Structure formats: C-alpha cells, structure tokens
C-alpha cells in the first residue's frame, strides 16, 4: 500500500520474478500475483497471494473490497518524496485499519534506497513513524537493485505465521 509511483509494483515484481523495469504504467485497480515462498527457519513453504493495489485517488472508493481477508501489508513510501511519507499515517494506515479488522500486521517500507544519497527522509524520522504506528519493522528497500526486497516480504510472512495461535 502507498501513494502512486512509490514502487509498489516494482517491489512485487522484484520479489515474484526478480525483474525490474525502469518505466511502469500505473496500476489500474489491482494486480494479483502468487508466489511460493520457502521459509527455511520455519521449515515450510507457503503460497502467497499478493495484491498490488493502485495508489491513485481514483480507485480509493473501491479499494475497501481488496482488503478483505488481508493478513498483512507493506506500507510503502518513496524515500525521496515527503508527501508519500506523510500519507502513510494520514491515508494508507487509516484505510488499512478501517478495512482490516483483524491481522493488523504491517511493515513500514522506505523504497528507492538506491536514490538516497544526500537527500530523502531521515532514517530517524522513519524509525519514529514505525514506532508510532506500531509497525513490525522499518525496512529500506530498492526494487531497482533488490536491496532488502526478499527480507521485507519474508519478515512479514514469518511474523504472520509466528503470531498465529
């Protein structure tokens, strides 16, 4: 979840098929993908169904339907775009909490870490937001070079599994 152009589709594509495209067309509504993920520490393989939800305002009224049955989310902002960071709490977390009544599992993701040099959201500020919103963790990723992408998805899935009764 996150604003348009924060790299949601790029992160999912990097995770699912280890690919990256410089230019993506905006997601229209939702893209659904699946992936088998081997969790060595838990000695199991899980089948993930990933919902890449459009970030455009146009689709906000229909997005509530996409959250049904959700077990976890990546709340994604672009580390070079302050508005996308501010919208995590003001918009995306509010929507998540509105539509997901159980399973409030999410990781705060600062994407585009490859562009961070000299500018961007300060890590301390992001750490404070992660603490304030009670995120499982804060992870900086780069869909472009693959930095921490598998870690983000795997950590979320492992947390969800470990928190079940």
WORACOR-V924948 format. One record per pair of residues at least 6 apart in sequence whose C-alpha atoms are under 8 Angstrom apart, sorted by the first residue. I is the first residue (numbers start at 0). GAP is how many residues later the second one is. If there is no record, write none. Layout:
i->I gap->GAP
i->I gap->GAP
This chain:
i->0 gap->7
i->0 gap->51
i->0 gap->52
i->0 gap->54
i->0 gap->72
i->0 gap->73
i->0 gap->74
i->0 gap->75
i->0 gap->91
i->1 gap->6
i->1 gap->53
i->1 gap->73
i->1 gap->74
i->1 gap->75
i->1 gap->82
i->1 gap->85
i->1 gap->86
i->1 gap->90
i->2 gap->52
i->2 gap->53
i->2 gap->73
i->2 gap->74
i->2 gap->81
i->2 gap->84
i->3 gap->22
i->3 gap->50
i->3 gap->51
i->3 gap->52
i->4 gap->21
i->4 gap->50
i->4 gap->73
i->5 gap->70
i->5 gap->71
i->5 gap->72
i->5 gap->78
i->5 gap->105
i->5 gap->106
i->6 gap->69
i->6 gap->71
i->6 gap->104
i->6 gap->105
i->6 gap->136
i->7 gap->44
i->7 gap->68
i->8 gap->18
i->8 gap->43
i->9 gap->9
i->9 gap->10
i->9 gap->11
i->9 gap->133
i->9 gap->134
i->10 gap->131
i->10 gap->132
i->10 gap->138
i->11 gap->38
i->11 gap->40
i->12 gap->6
i->12 gap->7
i->13 gap->6
i->13 gap->129
i->13 gap->130
i->13 gap->132
i->13 gap->135
i->14 gap->134
i->14 gap->135
i->14 gap->138
i->15 gap->17
i->15 gap->18
i->15 gap->19
i->17 gap->128
i->19 gap->123
i->19 gap->124
i->20 gap->123
i->21 gap->122
i->25 gap->28
i->26 gap->25
i->26 gap->26
i->26 gap->27
i->26 gap->28
i->27 gap->26
i->28 gap->24
i->28 gap->25
i->28 gap->30
i->28 gap->34
i->29 gap->21
i->29 gap->22
i->29 gap->23
i->29 gap->24
i->30 gap->20
i->30 gap->21
i->30 gap->22
i->31 gap->17
i->31 gap->18
i->31 gap->19
i->31 gap->20
i->32 gap->16
i->32 gap->17
i->32 gap->18
i->32 gap->19
i->33 gap->13
i->33 gap->14
i->33 gap->15
i->33 gap->16
i->34 gap->12
i->34 gap->13
i->34 gap->14
i->34 gap->15
i->35 gap->9
i->35 gap->10
i->35 gap->11
i->35 gap->12
i->36 gap->8
i->36 gap->9
i->36 gap->10
i->36 gap->11
i->36 gap->117
i->37 gap->6
i->37 gap->7
i->37 gap->8
i->38 gap->6
i->38 gap->7
i->38 gap->115
i->38 gap->119
i->41 gap->116
i->50 gap->15
i->52 gap->10
i->52 gap->13
i->63 gap->31
i->63 gap->35
i->66 gap->29
i->66 gap->32
i->66 gap->33
i->67 gap->31
i->67 gap->32
i->68 gap->31
i->69 gap->30
i->69 gap->33
i->70 gap->31
i->70 gap->32
i->70 gap->33
i->70 gap->34
i->70 gap->89
i->71 gap->31
i->71 gap->32
i->71 gap->33
i->71 gap->34
i->71 gap->84
i->71 gap->85
i->71 gap->88
i->72 gap->32
i->72 gap->33
i->72 gap->34
i->72 gap->83
i->73 gap->32
i->73 gap->33
i->73 gap->34
i->73 gap->35
i->74 gap->13
i->74 gap->17
i->74 gap->18
i->74 gap->31
i->74 gap->32
i->74 gap->33
i->74 gap->34
i->75 gap->12
i->75 gap->32
i->75 gap->33
i->75 gap->34
i->75 gap->35
i->76 gap->7
i->76 gap->8
i->76 gap->11
i->76 gap->32
i->76 gap->33
i->76 gap->34
i->77 gap->6
i->77 gap->7
i->77 gap->32
i->77 gap->33
i->77 gap->34
i->78 gap->6
i->78 gap->31
i->78 gap->32
i->78 gap->33
i->78 gap->34
i->78 gap->37
i->78 gap->41
i->78 gap->42
i->79 gap->32
i->79 gap->35
i->79 gap->36
i->79 gap->39
i->79 gap->40
i->79 gap->41
i->80 gap->39
i->80 gap->40
i->81 gap->38
i->81 gap->39
i->84 gap->36
i->88 gap->44
i->96 gap->7
i->102 gap->57
i->104 gap->30
i->104 gap->31
i->104 gap->51
i->104 gap->54
i->104 gap->55
i->105 gap->29
i->105 gap->30
i->105 gap->31
i->105 gap->50
i->106 gap->23
i->106 gap->28
i->106 gap->29
i->106 gap->30
i->106 gap->31
i->106 gap->32
i->106 gap->45
i->106 gap->49
i->107 gap->22
i->107 gap->27
i->107 gap->28
i->107 gap->29
i->107 gap->30
i->107 gap->31
i->108 gap->29
i->108 gap->30
i->108 gap->31
i->108 gap->32
i->108 gap->43
i->109 gap->16
i->109 gap->28
i->109 gap->29
i->109 gap->30
i->109 gap->31
i->110 gap->29
i->110 gap->30
i->110 gap->31
i->110 gap->32
i->111 gap->28
i->111 gap->29
i->111 gap->30
i->111 gap->31
i->111 gap->32
i->112 gap->27
i->112 gap->28
i->112 gap->29
i->112 gap->34
i->113 gap->28
i->113 gap->30
i->113 gap->31
i->125 gap->12
i->126 gap->11
i->129 gap->6
i->129 gap->7
i->129 gap->8
i->135 gap->20
i->138 gap->9
i->138 gap->13
i->139 gap->7
i->139 gap->8
i->140 gap->6
i->140 gap->7
i->140 gap->8
i->140 gap->11
i->141 gap->6
i->141 gap->7
i->142 gap->6
